[in-house]
Each structure stands twice: as structure tokens, then as C-alpha cells.
Amino acid sequence: MNYSAVIVAAGRSTRFAADTNKILYKYSDGKRVIDKTLEVFLADEDCHQLVVVTSDEVREYLTEKYDEARMVICDGGDSRQESVWNGLKYVTEDFVLVHDGARCFLQRGDLNRLKAEVTEEQGALLVKSETDTIKVAEDGYVTGTIDRDKVKRAQTPQGFSTEVLRECYRKAMMEGFTGTDDCSLVERFGTVRIKCVECFGNNMKITTINDVEGGI
């Protein structure tokens, strides 16, 4: 499966509570979060294009560090959805994987299993099964319990036929619909079923300064 990867790394890191953009946080091995995020895709020969959607600060870092013909860097938008749309404009392959730049611990095995399902299903995402009991609450009081076997925690990459995802983004913009992830747009505007692929590795998303050692 040849694919483009859109890496969304344009957030403002407002919850990171540190002096640096979380995408540029440096680990003890000298690698930054964005380096660790990119390396699994750079090592994959099926990844024919990397579109990094980001800020001027991160663009400067990437431009200085990487001499990579597969890499395209473009500006982010005011929201994640706008940023993904900006990246989709540059995608050249028939399949696209959209991945959060702050998920820097993605394992190759999970990536490979996702790719296989995207090829078959036209839409798939990595998920984690829920192990906690999930309550429905209203005004601070429990109103019910959800069957946790039917609940999945969505992660990235989320992969689709490029044209399917582009068309869903076009329709979302026309209707003024904002989703919380790429799947939510395809759920609303698409016709393909989205396959859940269980993630077996640590694929946590770095949000706060306490998360940065989570995958080491």
C-alpha cells in the first residue's frame, strides 16, 4: 500500500505548561517529539509522502534538520480540522493516513496492521478497548452505564481513501460541521465503513509535561 501521511503538528500546546512547544520537546537521546513521530513513517518504504502541517517555529526546525524529498511542510489552520484540510491539499497518493504529531510512540506493527485494513476497507483507525466502567452523567449525577465492550478510544493514524476523506472534508466545510477527528467527518458524510484496528503498543498522545516520559 503506497500512501501519504499527514502529520498534524500545528497545535499551540496550551496545556503542556512548559517553555517550549511540546512538538519540539527534546528527550535525553537528543530526539525531539516530532523526530520520534516522523521516524516510523520515514522508515516505511510504503510512505511515499510526508505532509507535515505545522507552525513557523517547527517548520524552521524541520527545514534545518531534514533533507527529505518525501517531506512537504505546510501551514496549520485555526483548528485541527482546518489543519488537516490544509495538508490534504498537498496529498499525492491514493491513500492517506492522518496522524497526530504528538503521538510519538507509534509502533511499526500497529502501523502495518492499520495499512492492511485501510487497503481492504477504505477506512480504518487505531483504537484502544475500554477497560474502565463508563458512566453516563447529567448535572453531576449518574444516569446510566454504557456497555464498555461497545466503546473504543479513538487514536491515530486514521486512514482512508484520499478522495473519500477529501470529499467528506469538502462537505463538512459546506455545512459548517466540525468533528473531533477525521472519522467523525467520514461517519457523517461518507459511505464507507470504518474498521477498528486494536492498537497493541503504547500510542499515547502527549498533552501535558507529565506525559513526555510515558513511552520510554
Backbone as a ProteinNet text record, in pm:
[ID]
protein_1_A
[PRIMARY]
MNYSAVIVAAGRSTRFAADTNKILYKYSDGKRVIDKTLEVFLADEDCHQLVVVTSDEVREYLTEKYDEARMVICDGGDSRQESVWNGLKYVTEDFVLVHDGARCFLQRGDLNRLKAEVTEEQGALLVKSETDTIKVAEDGYVTGTIDRDKVKRAQTPQGFSTEVLRECYRKAMMEGFTGTDDCSLVERFGTVRIKCVECFGNNMKITTINDVEGGI
[TERTIARY]
84	0	86.6	87.7	155.3	61.7	116	30	105	25.5	76	39.9	127.6	98.1	85.9	-25.4	-43.3	-20.3	85.8	121.2	72.5	-20.8	-81.2	-3.8	71.9	160.2	154.2	31.8	14.9	-48.5	-63.7	-128.1	-44.8	-110.7	-44.3	14.2	-7.3	48.8	7.9	-116.2	-160.8	-164.9	-181.1	-187.8	-54.5	47.5	176.6	249.4	224.8	281.5	433.3	495.5	641.3	679.6	809.1	854.7	867.6	853	871.3	744.5	728.5	623.2	643.7	538.5	555.4	610.2	582.7	632.5	784.9	842.3	987.6	1054.1	980.5	1040.6	1151.3	1266.3	1381.6	1397.1	1408.8	1434.4	1584.2	1617.1	1757	1842.7	1779.2	1855.7	1880.9	1837.6	1859.6	1748.7	1658.4	1547.4	1433.2	1367.1	1250.2	1124.3	1012.3	886.2	857.4	873.5	842	935	1059.1	1152.4	1102.9	1061.8	1014	884.6	800.3	676.5	705.5	800.7	829.5	905.7	985.9	1079.7	1012.3	896.1	829.6	779.9	741	696.4	814.8	920	1039	1102.9	1086.5	1143.9	1054.5	935.8	840	847.2	890.7	905.3	771.1	660.9	528.6	484.4	549.2	515.5	586.2	514.2	573	574.2	500.2	494.7	460.4	530.2	501.6	462.9	339.2	293.2	284.3	371.4	372.9	303.1	194	116.4	154.3	212.7	271.9	286.6	356.6	378.4	512.2	535.6	661.7	780.7	763	871.8	915.7	819.7	851	899.6	843.7	888.9	1038.1	1080.3	1222.1	1309.8	1266.7	1343.1	1351.9	1239	1236	1318.9	1310.9	1384.9	1534.8	1578.6	1721.3	1769.1	1685	1730.5	1716.2	1609.7	1578.1	1601.4	1667	1679.1	1610.5	1480.2	1398.8	1304.3	1323.7	1245	1097.7	1067.2	927.3	850	919.3	855.2	807.5	682	622.2	579.8	608.1	570.3	472.6	358.8	260.6	206.6	139.9	89.5	-35.8	-49	-169.4	-279.9	-398.7	-512.9	-549	-664.7	-708.9	-762.5	-788.5	-837.5	-770.1	-783.7	-727.1	-788.8	-918.9	-987.5	-934.4	-913	-857.8	-715.2	-640.4	-502.4	-498.6	-584.9	-588.3	-627.4	-724.9	-767.2	-651.3	-574.2	-456.2	-360.4	-339.7	-249.6	-302.5	-433	-492.8	-475.2	-462.4	-444.9	-314.6	-217.5	-86.3	-71.1	-167.1	-153.7	-155.3	-62.4	-48.8	-86.4	-93.1	-119.2	-269.4	-307.9	-448.5	-499.9	-408.3	-446.2	-371.2	-437.9	-376.8	-398.3	-293.5	-301.3	-281.4	-376.7	-367.4	-325.4	-218	-160.4	-129.7	-158.6	-128.5	21.9	76.6	220.3	266.1	175.5	211.1	199.8	164.3	167.1	298.5	400.3	535.7	584.9	495.6	536.5	471.6	420.3	354.7	450	402.7	484.5	460	565.1	557	452.6	441.8	344.3	201.9	169	36	12.3	114.3	103.9	76.9	149.1	132.9	-6.3	-59.1	-192.2	-299.3	-280.2	-372.8	-370.5	-251.6	-238.5	-312.6	-301.8	-367.9	-519.1	-574.3	-719.3	-764.9	-685.6	-722.9	-733.5	-641.2	-643.5	-770.9	-814.8	-933	-1063.4	-1066.1	-1191.9	-1212.3	-1108.7	-1112.7	-1116.4	-1131.5	-1131.5	-1101.3	-1006.9	-971.5	-900.6	-904.7	-832.4	-780.9	-675.7	-627.4	-714.6	-744.5	-827.3	-768.1	-810.4	-784.8	-919.1	-931	-1052	-1060.3	-1181.5	-1201.3	-1202.2	-1128.8	-1123.9	-1197.5	-1219.1	-1293.7	-1443.8	-1521	-1665.7	-1701.6	-1785.2	-1818.8	-1959.1	-1970.2	-2097.9	-2146.5	-2277	-2339.4	-2383.4	-2349.8	-2384.2	-2455.9	-2544	-2615.2	-2630.4	-2587.4	-2593.1	-2521.6	-2415.1	-2333.9	-2383.3	-2487.2	-2541.3	-2540.5	-2514	-2512.2	-2653.6	-2664.5	-2794.4	-2793.5	-2676.9	-2671.8	-2530.1	-2518	-2389	-2382.7	-2270.6	-2251.5	-2178.1	-2219.9	-2151	-2011.1	-1909.8	-1775	-1721.8	-1783.1	-1741.2	-1773.8	-1863.5	-1901.7	-1830.3	-1740	-1670.2	-1524.6	-1477.5	-1337.7	-1282.3	-1160.8	-1093	-1016.6	-1058.1	-1000.1	-859.5	-770.2	-634.6	-604.6	-481.7	-435.5	-311.6	-277.6	-332.7	-477.5	-547.2	-675.4	-656.5	-688.4	-654.5	-776.4	-767.8	-880.6	-830.4	-919.3	-900.4	-892.1	-793.2	-773.9	-896.8	-956.6	-1071.4	-1191.7	-1208.9	-1317.2	-1301	-1181.1	-1159.4	-1171.5	-1115.9	-1127.9	-1274.2	-1353.5	-1493.9	-1569.4	-1538.7	-1603.7	-1563.3	-1438.2	-1394.8	-1463.5	-1479.2	-1549.8	-1693.2	-1761.2	-1899.9	-1908.9	-1813.7	-1813.2	-1798.2	-1711.8	-1692.8	-1818.7	-1884.5	-2007.1	-2117.9	-2124.3	-2229.2	-2186.9	-2059.7	-2011.3	-2003.4	-1981.7	-1973.6	-1830.7	-1813.3	-1681.6	-1682.6	-1593.3	-1581.7	-1462.8	-1457.8	-1346.5	-1229.3	-1252.2	-1143.6	-1184.6	-1098.9	-1128.2	-1241.8	-1245.5	-1352.3	-1489.8	-1502.8	-1634.2	-1689.1	-1600.3	-1645.3	-1689.4	-1613.3	-1648.6	-1775.3	-1793	-1915.6	-2037.3	-2024.6	-2137.2	-2161.4	-2053	-2068.3	-2027	-1960.3	-1910.1	-2004.9	-1968.8	-2048	-1968.5	-1839.4	-1757.6	-1767.7	-1755	-1746.4	-1602.7	-1587	-1454.3	-1415.8	-1308.8	-1264.2	-1183.8	-1216.3	-1138.7	-1022.4	-901.7	-780.9	-722.1	-724.4	-675.2	-526.7	-492	-352.8	-292.3	-184.6	-122.3	-4.4	54.8	166.9	121	217.3	188	180.7	63.1	42.9	-20.2	20.3	-39.2	-7.8	-95	-76.5	-21.9	86.6	144	58.4	11.2	-71.9	-10.2	34.4	94.8	242	314.1	456.1	474.3	373.9	383.3	378.4	336.5	322.8	452.3	550.4	661.3	745.5	748	825	738.1	613.3	518.9	553.5	626.9	656.3	796.2	873.3	1013.3	1023.9
-120.2	0	124	199.7	328.8	435.3	519.3	617.3	747.2	852.6	978.1	982.4	1037.9	1058.9	1209	1249.6	1388.7	1394	1463.4	1474.7	1610.6	1608.3	1732.4	1777.7	1885.3	1932.4	2084.3	2137.6	2283.5	2337.7	2252.9	2297.8	2399.6	2467	2573.7	2524.5	2397.7	2337.7	2413.7	2459.4	2541.3	2463.2	2331.1	2250.9	2187.3	2214.4	2149.9	2208.6	2335.2	2401.2	2394.3	2425.3	2431.3	2547.2	2578.5	2693.4	2663.5	2538.1	2501	2439.6	2449.7	2378.3	2228.1	2156.5	2014.1	1934.6	1976.8	1908.7	1915.4	2019.1	2037.3	1997.3	1936	1889	1788.2	1805.9	1720.1	1614.3	1488.6	1377.2	1364.4	1277.8	1261	1203.2	1136.8	1082.5	1186.3	1309.6	1418	1435.5	1339.4	1348.9	1429.4	1502.7	1578.5	1497.4	1540.3	1468.9	1451.1	1555	1546	1448	1438.6	1341.4	1198.8	1169.8	1036.3	1005	1105.8	1086.2	1053.2	1124	1107.8	980.4	929.7	824	694.6	660.3	536.5	547.1	666.5	686.2	696.3	762	773.2	637	545.3	411.2	317.8	363.6	279.2	310.7	214	235.9	256.2	216.8	240.2	386	459.6	601.1	682	718.2	789.7	940.7	989.3	1133.5	1160.8	1258.8	1305.8	1452.9	1483.6	1622.6	1663.5	1753.1	1798.5	1934.1	1940.2	2062.8	2123.3	2243.1	2290.9	2442.7	2489.4	2631.9	2674.7	2806.5	2858.9	2808.1	2797.4	2753.2	2611.1	2521.7	2382.3	2369.8	2449.1	2447.9	2481.1	2579.5	2617.8	2502.7	2433.6	2320	2208.8	2174	2064.4	2097.6	2221	2262.2	2252	2286.1	2279.3	2135.5	2049	1914.2	1813.7	1823	1717	1761.5	1675	1689.6	1568.4	1573.6	1457.4	1492	1428.6	1459.7	1428	1332.7	1294.5	1394.3	1487.5	1572.5	1705	1737.1	1866.8	1930.2	2057.5	2128.1	2238.3	2243	2347.7	2406.2	2519	2590.8	2526.6	2533.7	2487	2590.3	2551.9	2641.9	2678.8	2740.6	2782.9	2667.2	2554.2	2436.1	2312.9	2199.8	2076.5	2043.8	2062.7	2029.6	2113	2241.3	2327.4	2285.3	2242.5	2199.9	2074.6	1977.8	1856.5	1890.6	1978.3	2018.2	2082.4	2166	2226.4	2118.3	2016	1908.6	1824.7	1800.4	1717.5	1778.5	1908.3	1975.4	1933.9	1887.5	1851.3	1701.1	1621.2	1476	1428.4	1338.5	1289.4	1143	1067.3	923.9	893	773.2	733.3	705.1	675	652.4	750.5	791.8	888.2	842.5	855.7	832	964.4	1001.9	1126	1090.4	1154.3	1117.7	1242.4	1235.2	1345.9	1354.6	1472.7	1492	1462.5	1471.3	1447.7	1300.6	1212.6	1067.8	1013.8	1018.5	990.9	850.2	763.9	628.5	520.9	557.7	462.4	349.9	226.7	110.3	62.9	11.6	-30.8	-141.8	-233.5	-340.1	-288.1	-190.8	-131.5	-56.9	13.8	84.2	-14.5	-125	-222.3	-284.9	-316.5	-375.8	-275.6	-149.8	-46	-32.9	-30.7	-17.2	-129.9	-250.5	-364.6	-346.9	-293.4	-274.4	-158.2	-52.7	61.1	17.3	-67.1	-117.3	-195.5	-274.7	-358.7	-282.4	-191.5	-130.8	13.1	78.5	220.3	317.1	263.4	347.7	265.7	311.4	237.9	331.9	298.1	376.6	284.9	330.2	259.6	294.5	193.7	215.3	138.4	177.7	102.5	61.9	-63.4	-107	-43.9	-14.8	47.2	-58.6	-34.7	-129.2	-76.7	54.2	111.8	100.8	105.6	115.2	258.4	272.1	403.9	442.8	555.3	605.9	721.8	731.8	849.4	938.3	1066.4	1157.2	1280.4	1334.3	1457.5	1539.9	1666.7	1756.9	1698.6	1623.2	1571.3	1441.6	1379.4	1254.8	1146.8	1023.4	910.6	882.5	867.4	834.7	700.7	638.9	509.4	458.3	335.3	270.4	220.7	249.5	207.2	73.7	-13.2	-140.7	-112.1	-134.9	-96.7	-179.4	-294.9	-374.5	-305.2	-207.8	-133.2	1.9	27.3	156.7	138.1	223.1	222.5	364	373.6	503.7	527.5	626.8	654.3	710.3	661.4	711.2	747.5	775.5	793	706.4	672.1	719.4	674.2	760.4	725.7	731.1	620.9	609.9	593.4	651.6	647.9	653.4	617.4	658	809.9	863.6	1008.8	1082.5	1034	1103.1	1097.9	986	976.2	1083	1094.2	1190	1332.8	1361.1	1496.2	1535.2	1444.5	1475.3	1500.1	1423	1443.7	1578.1	1617.2	1748.8	1860.5	1843.7	1945.2	1963.2	1851.8	1858.1	1919	1887.3	1943.1	2095	2143.6	2288.1	2355.4	2291.7	2349.3	2359.2	2261.3	2259.8	2328.2	2364.7	2425.4	2326.2	2198.7	2093.8	2079.5	2069.8	2047.7	1915.3	1827.3	1698.6	1697.2	1597.9	1588.1	1510	1435.4	1366.4	1343.7	1279.7	1258.1	1158.6	1056.9	957.7	1020.8	1119	1178.1	1244.4	1296.6	1353.5	1244.6	1134.5	1024.7	955.1	945.4	888.5	968.5	1099.7	1186.7	1197.7	1207.3	1239.5	1127.2	1025.2	920.2	802	707.5	586.2	460.5	475.3	358.6	325.7	198.3	157.5	177	213.4	241.8	127.4	59.3	-57.2	-15.6	-75.9	-54	-152.7	-101.2	-183	-164.8	-271.4	-261.5	-227	-128.4	-86.2	-161	-234.9	-314.4	-242.7	-145.7	-71.7	49.8	120.6	247.3	356.1	411.1	513.1	636.9	667.4	779.2	911.8	1007.5	1142.2	1232.1	1299.3	1390.1	1516	1543.8	1661.9	1754.1	1696.3	1775.4	1735	1811.9	1786.4	1651.1	1602.5	1472.9	1356.3	1381.1	1272.4	1240.7	1327.8	1317.1	1192.8	1137.8	1015.8	890.5	905.7	795.1	679.5	704.4	596.6	542.6	591.8	549.4	432.1
0	0	0	-105.6	-108.4	-49.2	33.4	99.2	128.4	153.2	207.9	355.3	436	578	602.4	660.1	702	852.4	892.6	1034.4	1084.3	1177.4	1227.1	1350.5	1334.3	1442.3	1452.3	1447.6	1444.7	1572	1673.7	1797.7	1873.6	1966	2043.4	2175.3	2210	2332.4	2457.6	2463	2576.2	2707.1	2700.8	2824	2860.4	2782.7	2806.7	2926.6	2957.1	3076.1	3079.7	2968.9	2961.2	2869.5	2868.5	2791	2642.1	2604.4	2464.7	2407.6	2277.3	2207.2	2230.8	2268.9	2301.4	2183.9	2062.5	1943.5	1937.3	1997.6	1995.3	2126.1	2216.7	2341.5	2310.2	2374.9	2347	2455.7	2412.3	2503.1	2529.5	2624.9	2664	2551.9	2454.3	2341.9	2232.9	2259.1	2163.7	2061.7	2055.8	1960.7	2020.9	1936	1978	1948.9	2006.2	1986.1	1838.3	1759	1616.6	1545.6	1589.4	1530	1552.1	1674	1706.2	1631.4	1612.4	1537.1	1391.7	1332.5	1190.7	1158.6	1252.8	1216.7	1172.8	1229.7	1188.8	1044.7	1002.5	864.5	768.2	811.8	727.2	703.2	797.7	783.6	702.1	665.8	594.3	444.6	365.9	221.5	152	217.4	159.3	172.4	263.2	281.9	173.9	69.6	-43.3	-23	77.6	100.4	246.4	303.7	438.8	431.2	468.8	471.8	618	660.2	799.1	805.6	878.8	893.8	1027.8	1025.3	1149.6	1154.3	1256.5	1279.7	1220.6	1217.9	1166.2	1246.8	1378.6	1466.4	1432.3	1415.4	1384.4	1240.2	1151.7	1012.3	1005	1080.3	1080.4	1127	1232.7	1283.5	1179.8	1119.5	1022.5	898.5	855.1	735.8	758.1	878.2	909.7	928.7	982.4	1017.6	904	825.6	730.3	586.4	512.9	368.1	307.6	302.1	269.1	154.9	41.4	-77.9	-59	30.3	50.7	135.9	201	300.1	241.4	272.5	240.3	371.3	389.4	511.4	473.6	541.9	513.7	643.3	631.7	748.9	805	937.3	1002.5	995.3	1038.3	1042.1	1184.6	1200.7	1333	1416.7	1353.8	1423.9	1364.9	1434.2	1380.6	1245.3	1235.1	1110.6	993.9	1018.3	913.6	878.8	978.4	954.2	867.5	897.7	816.3	672.5	656.7	522.5	446.2	514.8	450.2	402.4	485.5	447.7	334.1	332.5	227.6	88.5	82.3	-47.1	-114.7	-36.6	-90.6	-115	-68.9	-76.5	-222.1	-255	-392.3	-408	-298.4	-307	-295.1	-336.2	-334.1	-193.9	-101.4	37.7	126	234.5	326.2	469.9	550.6	694.4	765	848.6	925.4	1067.5	1114.4	1244.5	1325.5	1456	1546	1568.9	1550.7	1570.1	1711.2	1807.2	1947.5	1987.6	1894.6	1922.3	1866.1	1949.1	1900.5	1932.8	1981.2	2020.1	1932.9	1818.7	1729.2	1691.3	1703.8	1672.7	1529	1466.5	1327.1	1307.4	1402	1389.1	1382.7	1466.8	1464.5	1333.2	1286.6	1159.1	1045.6	1042.9	934.7	934.2	1051.9	1057.1	1014.6	1049	1004.2	852.7	794.6	649.4	576.7	628.6	565.2	564.4	673.2	680.8	593.4	586.3	501.2	356.1	313	175.9	148.4	245	227.3	245	343.5	385.4	336.3	291.2	250.8	369	489.1	608.2	731.6	816	937.9	1033.7	1161.9	1261.8	1371	1439.1	1556.4	1675.8	1757.6	1876.4	1994	2113.3	2235.1	2294.8	2336.4	2403.6	2541.7	2585.9	2715.6	2824.1	2932.2	3043.9	3167.6	3174.4	3286.3	3261.1	3367.6	3354.7	3314.9	3212	3158.5	3201.9	3270.9	3317.9	3231.9	3216.2	3157	3271.8	3263.5	3372.4	3318.3	3398.7	3365.4	3491.7	3484.5	3600.1	3721.5	3695.2	3804.7	3865.1	3806	3859.5	3752.7	3794.6	3702.3	3652.7	3520.4	3461.2	3389.2	3379.1	3312.4	3300.1	3253.4	3232.4	3089.1	3021.3	2883.2	2881	2792.4	2773	2719.1	2802.4	2761.9	2645.5	2619.4	2504.2	2372.9	2378.3	2259.1	2249	2342.9	2346.9	2306.4	2216.9	2174.6	2186.9	2233.2	2241	2111.2	2038.5	1906.5	1918.8	1833.3	1824.8	1679.1	1651	1513.6	1495.4	1370.2	1244.5	1220.9	1143.7	1086.7	935.3	866.7	725.5	637	516.4	423.9	280	189.9	52	50.8	-17	-16.2	-67.4	-174.4	-231.5	-137.8	-66.6	31.3	138.2	194.5	302.4	251.5	135.3	80.1	60.7	5.3	-20.4	109.7	213.1	342.7	403	385.7	434.3	357	227.7	147.7	198	220.6	266.4	406.1	491.2	626.6	621.6	534.9	522.2	468.7	374.7	317.5	422	511.7	614.3	743.9	754.1	877.8	991.5	958	1059.8	1108.8	1240.5	1299.8	1375.2	1337.3	1405.2	1498.7	1585.3	1680.2	1624.1	1516.3	1448	1303	1226.1	1084	1065.5	1149	1139.3	1155.5	1242.3	1266	1140.4	1054.9	928.3	831.5	826.8	737.4	786.6	917.8	973	926.8	922.9	889.4	739.1	661.1	519.4	424.5	475.4	387.8	378.1	293.8	275.8	310.7	340.3	372.7	520.8	553.5	693	740.8	866	921.3	1015.1	981	1056.9	1179.6	1294.5	1416.7	1420.9	1439.5	1447.5	1587.3	1665.4	1802.7	1804.2	1884	1899.3	2017.2	1993	2098.3	2164.5	2095.3	2152.6	2230.1	2287.5	2354.8	2248.9	2230.5	2127.8	2189.3	2311.9	2384	2315.1	2337.4	2285.5	2395.6	2368.4	2466.7	2475.1	2595.2	2617.7	2721.6	2833.6	2940.2	2958.1	3035.7	3059.6	3127.7	3200.2	3268.1	3171.6	3048.8	2951.2	2876.3	2880.8	2787.2	2808	2929.1	2951.3	2940.1	2898.9	2901.9	2812	2703.6	2611.8	2624.5	2718.8	2732.4	2830.4
[MASK]
++++++++++++++++++++++++++++++++++++++++++++++++++++++++++++++++++++++++++++++++++++++++++++++++++++++++++++++++++++++++++++++++++++++++++++++++++++++++++++++++++++++++++++++++++++++++++++++++++++++++++++++++++++++++

